[in-house]
Amino acid sequence: MPEPAPPQLAPAILDALAGVSTATLTMQLLKRGIRNAYIRGARPLAPMASRVVGQAETWRFVPMREDVSTVASLGLPGNSRDAVEAAPDGCVVVIDARGCADAGALGDILAARMVARGVRGAVTDGAVRDGAGLAATGLPVFAAGSVAPPTIAAIHFADRGLVIGCGGVMIRPGDVIVGDGDGVVVVPVEMAASVAEDGVGQDAFEAFVVAEVGRGRALPGLYPPDAETRAAFAARSPDGAKT
């Protein structure tokens, strides 16, 4: 059965996270003791126009079994088609495909319906299929690649709305998923507000550092910053204390 409804974040928090790189997020999470937040094997299948941010809607697949994973099973209640219809507006669907690269956990038709329902993106540690058609839907997808065989050739949809593992990372429904050209990071929902605030400050500071390097300044004392550098940054930015 699905877990209780996760907390819904204010749009302003998600908007702030959309302005923070995944590289910055991993550092902010590391400062909070979270070392395992980067989903392995999930790479953007197409160039990214913008960062993808949304709360997680989780799907879980198990290994296929010939008597269960039939073509007819795709039309039975409780399958991935029903899961698409249950996906909330603004979510990112995260698929535990067991790292399977032998079949596609998602194809173009399901992706097109996700777009119609307002899903912001899809992430899987396995493969997808119908690569060209999937890209044409405009749904941002992070996966291990694109293959030809259908889902039931190797994996079977089991359930949705549960705690899953994807790419070696625990994801709970409602955790925040942030994806960009470097991959996908999971932000625990309880930390999202503070990570967003401090992440914006870190990105601002690093932009300051890059500008200083461009002026010929050496890195010692600049990055990481000494007291003089912190003071100089604070004088230029109201968020200078949040590096």
C-alpha positions as CSV (number, residue, x, y, z in Angstrom):
1,M,0.0,0.0,0.0
2,P,1.2,3.6,-0.7
3,E,2.8,5.5,2.2
4,P,0.8,8.4,3.9
5,A,0.7,11.5,1.7
6,P,4.1,13.3,2.0
7,P,4.4,16.9,3.0
8,Q,4.0,19.3,0.2
9,L,6.6,22.0,-0.1
10,A,5.8,25.6,-0.9
11,P,6.4,26.5,-4.5
12,A,9.0,29.1,-3.4
13,I,11.3,26.4,-2.0
14,L,11.1,24.4,-5.2
15,D,11.7,27.6,-7.2
16,A,14.8,28.3,-5.1
17,L,16.1,24.8,-5.6
18,A,15.7,25.2,-9.3
19,G,18.4,27.9,-9.2
20,V,20.9,25.7,-7.4
21,S,23.2,23.3,-9.2
22,T,23.4,19.6,-8.3
23,A,27.1,20.1,-7.5
24,T,26.2,22.7,-4.9
25,L,23.4,20.5,-3.5
26,T,25.8,17.6,-2.9
27,M,28.1,20.0,-0.9
28,Q,25.2,21.4,1.1
29,L,24.0,17.9,1.9
30,L,27.5,16.8,2.9
31,K,27.6,19.6,5.4
32,R,24.4,18.2,6.9
33,G,25.8,14.6,7.1
34,I,24.2,13.3,3.9
35,R,26.8,11.6,1.8
36,N,24.7,9.3,-0.4
37,A,22.4,11.5,-2.4
38,Y,23.6,11.2,-6.0
39,I,21.7,8.7,-8.1
40,R,24.1,6.5,-10.0
41,G,23.4,5.6,-13.6
42,A,20.7,8.2,-14.2
43,R,22.0,10.6,-16.9
44,P,20.0,13.1,-19.0
45,L,18.9,11.5,-22.3
46,A,18.7,14.9,-24.0
47,P,20.3,18.3,-23.6
48,M,18.7,20.1,-20.7
49,A,17.1,23.5,-21.2
50,S,16.6,24.0,-17.5
51,R,17.0,22.2,-14.2
52,V,14.3,19.7,-13.3
53,V,12.9,20.0,-9.7
54,G,9.9,18.3,-8.1
55,Q,8.8,16.1,-5.2
56,A,9.3,12.3,-5.8
57,E,6.5,10.0,-6.9
58,T,8.0,6.5,-6.5
59,W,7.6,3.4,-8.6
60,R,9.1,0.0,-7.9
61,F,9.8,-2.9,-10.4
62,V,10.7,-6.5,-9.5
63,P,12.3,-9.2,-11.8
64,M,9.8,-10.5,-14.4
65,R,8.3,-14.0,-14.2
66,E,7.0,-15.6,-17.3
67,D,3.6,-16.6,-15.9
68,V,3.0,-13.1,-14.5
69,S,4.7,-10.7,-16.8
70,T,2.6,-11.4,-19.9
71,V,1.3,-9.0,-22.5
72,A,-2.1,-9.3,-21.0
73,S,-0.7,-8.2,-17.6
74,L,-0.2,-4.7,-19.1
75,G,-3.9,-4.2,-19.1
76,L,-4.6,-5.4,-15.6
77,P,-5.5,-3.1,-12.7
78,G,-2.6,-1.8,-10.7
79,N,-0.1,-1.6,-13.5
80,S,2.2,1.3,-14.6
81,R,-0.6,2.8,-16.7
82,D,-2.6,3.3,-13.5
83,A,0.5,4.7,-11.8
84,V,0.8,7.4,-14.5
85,E,-2.8,8.4,-13.8
86,A,-2.1,8.6,-10.0
87,A,1.0,10.8,-10.5
88,P,0.4,14.2,-8.9
89,D,0.8,17.4,-10.9
90,G,4.4,18.8,-10.5
91,C,6.0,15.6,-9.3
92,V,9.1,13.8,-10.6
93,V,8.5,10.1,-11.1
94,V,11.4,8.0,-9.7
95,I,11.6,4.4,-10.9
96,D,13.4,1.7,-9.1
97,A,14.2,-0.6,-12.1
98,R,16.9,-2.6,-10.2
99,G,19.5,-1.1,-12.5
100,C,18.1,-3.2,-15.4
101,A,19.4,-2.3,-18.8
102,D,17.8,-5.2,-20.6
103,A,14.3,-3.6,-21.0
104,G,12.8,-0.2,-20.9
105,A,11.0,0.9,-17.7
106,L,9.4,3.8,-19.5
107,G,8.4,4.5,-23.1
108,D,7.1,7.3,-25.3
109,I,3.3,6.7,-24.7
110,L,3.6,6.7,-20.9
111,A,5.9,9.7,-21.1
112,A,3.4,11.6,-23.3
113,R,0.7,11.0,-20.7
114,M,3.0,12.1,-17.9
115,V,3.5,15.4,-19.7
116,A,-0.3,15.8,-20.1
117,R,-0.7,15.2,-16.3
118,G,1.9,17.8,-15.4
119,V,4.8,15.5,-14.4
120,R,8.0,17.4,-14.4
121,G,10.4,14.6,-15.2
122,A,11.3,10.9,-14.8
123,V,14.3,9.3,-13.3
124,T,15.4,5.6,-13.4
125,D,18.5,3.6,-12.6
126,G,17.6,1.4,-15.5
127,A,16.9,1.9,-19.2
128,V,14.0,3.4,-21.2
129,R,12.7,2.5,-24.7
130,D,11.3,4.3,-27.7
131,G,14.2,6.8,-27.3
132,A,13.4,9.1,-30.2
133,G,9.6,9.2,-29.4
134,L,10.3,9.7,-25.8
135,A,12.5,12.7,-26.5
136,A,9.8,14.1,-28.7
137,T,7.4,14.3,-25.8
138,G,9.6,16.9,-24.1
139,L,9.6,15.1,-20.8
140,P,13.0,15.4,-19.1
141,V,14.3,11.9,-18.5
142,F,17.3,10.6,-16.6
143,A,18.2,7.0,-17.3
144,A,21.0,4.5,-18.0
145,G,20.3,4.6,-21.7
146,S,17.7,3.5,-24.3
147,V,17.0,0.0,-25.4
148,A,14.5,-1.9,-27.6
149,P,12.8,-4.6,-25.4
150,P,9.6,-3.8,-23.5
151,T,9.4,-3.7,-19.7
152,I,8.0,-7.2,-19.3
153,A,11.0,-8.8,-21.1
154,A,13.0,-8.3,-17.9
155,I,11.1,-6.5,-15.1
156,H,7.6,-6.2,-13.7
157,F,5.8,-3.2,-12.2
158,A,5.1,-4.0,-8.6
159,D,3.8,-0.9,-6.8
160,R,4.0,2.8,-6.3
161,G,4.2,5.3,-3.4
162,L,6.7,3.4,-1.3
163,V,10.2,4.0,-0.1
164,I,12.5,2.7,-2.9
165,G,16.1,2.5,-3.8
166,C,17.2,4.0,-7.1
167,G,20.8,4.1,-8.2
168,G,22.0,3.2,-4.7
169,V,20.0,6.0,-3.0
170,M,17.0,5.8,-0.7
171,I,14.1,7.9,-2.0
172,R,10.9,8.4,-0.1
173,P,7.7,9.8,-1.6
174,G,7.9,13.6,-1.3
175,D,11.7,13.9,-1.2
176,V,12.9,16.5,-3.6
177,I,14.5,15.5,-6.9
178,V,16.8,17.9,-8.6
179,G,18.3,17.0,-12.0
180,D,20.6,18.8,-14.3
181,G,23.4,18.1,-16.8
182,D,25.5,16.5,-14.1
183,G,22.7,14.0,-13.0
184,V,20.2,13.7,-10.2
185,V,20.4,14.5,-6.5
186,V,17.9,13.6,-3.8
187,V,17.2,16.2,-1.1
188,P,15.4,15.0,2.0
189,V,12.1,16.9,2.2
190,E,12.8,18.0,5.8
191,M,16.1,19.7,4.7
192,A,14.7,21.2,1.5
193,A,14.1,24.8,2.8
194,S,17.5,25.2,4.5
195,V,19.4,23.5,1.6
196,A,17.7,25.9,-0.9
197,E,18.6,29.0,1.2
198,D,22.2,28.0,1.8
199,G,22.6,26.6,-1.7
200,V,21.6,30.0,-3.3
201,G,24.2,31.6,-1.0
202,Q,26.9,29.1,-2.0
203,D,26.3,29.6,-5.7
204,A,26.5,33.4,-5.3
205,F,29.8,33.0,-3.4
206,E,31.2,30.7,-6.0
207,A,30.3,33.2,-8.8
208,F,32.2,35.8,-6.8
209,V,35.2,33.4,-6.6
210,V,35.2,32.8,-10.3
211,A,35.1,36.6,-10.9
212,E,38.1,37.0,-8.5
213,V,40.0,34.3,-10.3
214,G,39.3,36.1,-13.6
215,R,40.9,39.2,-12.1
216,G,44.0,37.1,-11.5
217,R,43.6,36.3,-7.8
218,A,45.3,33.1,-6.4
219,L,43.1,30.5,-4.7
220,P,44.8,30.4,-1.2
221,G,42.6,32.4,1.1
222,L,40.0,32.8,-1.6
223,Y,38.6,29.2,-1.9
224,P,38.0,28.2,0.8
225,P,37.6,31.7,2.0
226,D,39.6,33.4,4.8
227,A,38.1,36.1,7.0
228,E,39.2,38.8,4.5
229,T,37.5,37.1,1.6
230,R,34.3,36.5,3.6
231,A,34.2,40.2,4.5
232,A,34.8,41.3,0.9
233,F,32.0,39.0,-0.3
234,A,29.6,40.2,2.4
235,A,30.2,43.7,1.4
236,R,29.0,42.9,-2.1
237,S,26.1,40.6,-1.3
238,P,23.4,40.6,1.4
239,D,23.8,36.8,1.5
240,G,27.5,36.9,2.1
241,A,27.4,35.2,5.5
242,K,25.7,32.1,4.0
243,T,28.7,30.6,2.1
